[in-house]
Amino acid sequence: RPRAELDSVDTVCPYCGVGCALTYHVDRERGAIAFAEGRDQPGSQSRLCVKGRYGWDYAASPQRLTVPLIRRESAYPKGPLSADVRGERAGRTANDRGRVDGGERSGGGRNGKGRKPGGLVDYDEVMPAFREATWDEALDLVATRLGEIHARGGPGAIAGFGSAKCSNEEAYLFQKLIRVGFGTNNVDHCTRLCHASSVAALFEGIGSGAVSTTYGDVLNADVAILTGSNATANHPVASSFFKQARRRGTKIIYIDPRAGTVADHADIHCQLKPGTDVAFYNAIMHEVIRLGLIDREFIAARTANYDALARTVADYPPERAATITGVDADTIREVARIWGRARAGVIYWGMGISQHTTGTDNARCLIALCAITGNVGRPGTGLHPLRGQNNVQGASDAGLIPMFYPDYQGVGRDSIREHFERAWGTTLDPNTGLTVTEIVGSILQPDGVRGMYMLGENPFLSDPNINKVRKALAALDFLVVQDIFLTETAEFADVILPASSYLEKDGTYTNTDRRVQLGRKVLDPPGQARVDWEIEQDIARRIGLDWNYSGPSEIFDEMVALMPSYANLSYANLGLSGKLYPNDDPEHSDGLVVMFDERFNTDDGLAHLVPAEWLPAKELPDVEYPLVLNTGRLLEHWHTGSMTRRSFALDAISPVAEVYMHPKDAVDRGLTHGERVRVRSRRGTIELALRVSHREQLGNVFIPFHFREAAANLLTIDEIDPFGKIPEFKFCAVQVEAL
Ligand code: SF4
């Protein structure tokens, strides 16, 4: 169909935190997207990666949930039903098949042209455990069962996982529903698995959990440190700015145990041993101080606790750090000199920093390094944790975390709680709620969480040590899952509510730069699937809340009234480019906003420097498990694969699970590229293909966590950081062997 006959809808990419602006060109006659293209906006400048350009056809998958489902009596006790765990299923007969397409879509358990991706839920196996229901029946059951559990076990028996894939308005309503409707702060989302430690350190250090600058600000920097981030795969368009900056003279220092493709575009790559970040950055600070390259004026006027920091890093001369990190002392000195002499330096980091039991300490070191060299509050300087999902920043801002109301206003502060009690017309729980990782543990306790509302999360694959997660999901008295596909987690549900993809609704999303953008409806939801905020509102009404929101705009207005950072934002003034917050000028603020140029957000306005001692990882390699496992993402796939593995182009490019290994480690084990191998840890075993790669460090292997059929999180350890409560996804001991 000629382009002129296509309808165009401006919206944002649903995948990573870069939040690229794009336009979908829609064939209305076919009711389908024809193609996507990048759209000009200060943050993404019409650029798109492969996911944004080709990763939208999952929304038209015949596997979409299109009708509410209720578990059949015969399908109890609960357990995972499909694929690799068939032995655990219960209560199914061969002829007991439910119709799941709502009569509007065909294909049942098959993806596209009869091909089913190997690792996704087997619909034919799972669907017979459920029967179709009306919306009224399903929602009544949700309200009744959660109400019973609340009455029996109190507020602490209920918990909710919200989603960073949903809009700001949906995240806001979800946390409000759990807090107001069930009287508990047990509400969290995937930020706990990606940057909770960064947020904890930033909040403690500078009083704000968000970034202090944009990724595009790298163009104003003399030097940029990119650490713990395979940005070319995980934040591809942001990474294009890093490459552009280097061409214009910015020095790029890449610090990461893996030689991701970012390393090809860096001036220096420090391939440190995993889990040694604190020792590395303490040594950099040691050298910066020794050489007198600190900003004494900034330290005196804008920071607190410098002397304690200086005493700690004095114990980390480069030679000591070299023995811990494996990076030679001269390179550590060179990095310190380059950073210390730069007019403007900026640090970007990813989950190689945050997903450790020392994640908060790692981030504390980055904050201290910026602060003692005066690299905050000017163009080309600052701190930027590259956020993972497209709306993980917005969902966190909206209060989808157990310790904060919207805008990081602490639930433990009486004045703040009273403010929200007045606004929401209720009495609120003064206690901090449980995090994602703590909720799983609580379910397995006798007096713990018994009922859960799960919106768009898939902990069955995304959480560490998933055998424990499986046990917890099966042990819940009641689980309602609201999603667009029958995810692995939904296999444990009592009720499944068919929701909308981002393509099927209006709402706002906030990217890693703090850019609030409008997402616009492109297609209608399939079958009886509904918009998420409407489902939340219907549940709220059924448990007695008088909610009558007319749409995202009204919800956004309520958020603005309660979130000082959103001052001057309005649904109507977001325009085509969105707006960065904080926003002093309602007419502009499309580009760079310099933050903390006069004071930080802490009570005293100072940056609080928190010294950290290096600690080894919790599970070290030994004779039986001699390799270190690192997990993460691929360019073509997204988290647990529920969307990208149903996208034809992305699945075609990257269809199989692989373990990445250094050539010498492969030779030592007699393994060859492409062969099937077994990877085992103390918690589980998986089988997958071997990819031999010079990009891996000797003694380390990498496995992406997208693939159910080789679930990386069967292997990972569920130890958590004591401050950010984030799991250790980047370090556990494994062995790899021939089948
Ligand atoms: Fe989407 Fe991120 Fe790729 Fe941009 S960089 S197109 S937001 S996945």
Residues whose N, C-alpha, C, O or C-beta is under 5 A from the ligand:
A	BS01	SF4	C13 Y15 C16 V18 G19 C20 L48 C49 K51 G52 H235 P236 V237
